[in-house]
Amino acid sequence: MQHEIPDDAAFLLPWTRITNPIEADRLVAEFLLEAPYLKDALPIAVAHRSDNDDVLFQFQETREVRQGGFSFGVVHLSWSGVEEPKIDQQIEFFECWSHWEAAGMRRDVEEGVSRRETDDA
């Protein structure tokens, strides 16, 4: 299992890699305000969706992460001011990079394609 992002990893739209360390730190801080119990998992913001407020976090190999069986998680962060479900109910965990790539990113790509096809009809 790949618990790290491969060097040759490709992010497909609507996902884009976060390259600005200031933005990554801001997203981690926002996440930890909502989910402080995951602080010890040392989250790193690695990508975000361009069409909504979803962020992909990588969690470092810690006891909590090993016990939980996950290395990545997608979280919906909202800055709209509209009250939304608690963040605990919005985290989708993935055990490894290939799991997120297949079950997370590719699903989002397919949803975007079908949405565009519906809009074009």
N, C-alpha and C positions, 0 to 999 in steps of 0.2 A: 504494500500500500504506500502511496505517495503522501506523506504528511507535509511535504514542502511543495511549493509551486515550482514546477520544472522551469529551467532557464529558457526553454523554447516555447513556453506556454503562450497560447494565442487566446485573447479575449474577443469574443464575438459580440457584435452589437445586439442588444443595447448595452452590453457590459464594456467598461473601459477601465484600464489599469489606473490606479492612483499613483502619480509620480511626484506630486508636490508633498514634501514631508510636513509642511505646515497644515495642509488640508487633511492629511492622514492623522496627524495628532489631534486636530479639532474633532474629527469624526470619532476617534477613540474616546476622547473626553466626553462627547455627547452620549456615546454608547454606555460608558461607565456610570454616568449620572442615572441612567435608567436601569442598568444591570450591574450594580456594584459587586454582587456576589461572583461575577466572572473576572474580577480584577486580577486574581491570582493566575488566571489562564493567559495573562499577558497578551491581550488582543492586538492585532495589527490590522489596520484598514488597508486592503489591497486592491479593491475594485469597487466601482459603483455603477448603477444603472443610469443611463442617460435619460430615461423616460419616467423615472419615479425616484423615490427616496430610499431605495434598497442599497445596502452596502454589504460587501463580502468581507468578513473578518477571518483572519487566520489566527488560530490559537496555538500558543507555544506548547511544547510537550511538557506538561506538568501532571502531577498526580490527579488533579481534578479532571483534566482533559482525558487522560488514559482511562479513568473510571467511567467517564461519560461516553467514551467511544467516539469522540468527534475531534476533528482538527480544523474544520471550517464551519462558518455559520453565516447565513444571510439574515440581516436585520433590517426592518423597515424603520428608519428614523424619520420623524416628522417635525418640520419646523413651521407648519401651517398655523399652529395655535389651536387647531381643532382637536378636541379630546378624542383619542384613539385607544384601542385596547392596550393593556399593559404590554411592555416589551417582551415579557416572558412568553406571551401568547403569539408573538410575532417572529421568534427566532426559529429558523429552519436549519437544523444541524446536519452536517455531512461528515462522514467518517474520514474521508481523504480527498485529495485533489481530483482524482479520476471520478469519484462519486459525484462531486459538485459539478464537474465538467459535463458529465452525462445526464444527471438527474436535475441539475439546477440551471446551468447556463444554456444548454441545448434546448431545454423546455422553454426557457424565456425567449430564445431566438425563434422557436417554432410558434409560440404564442404571438410574437410580433409579426411574423409572416402571415399567419392566418388573420390577424386583426387588419393588416394592410389589405389583404385580399378582400375582406368584407367591406372595408371602406371604399375600395375601388369599384365594387359591384353596384 
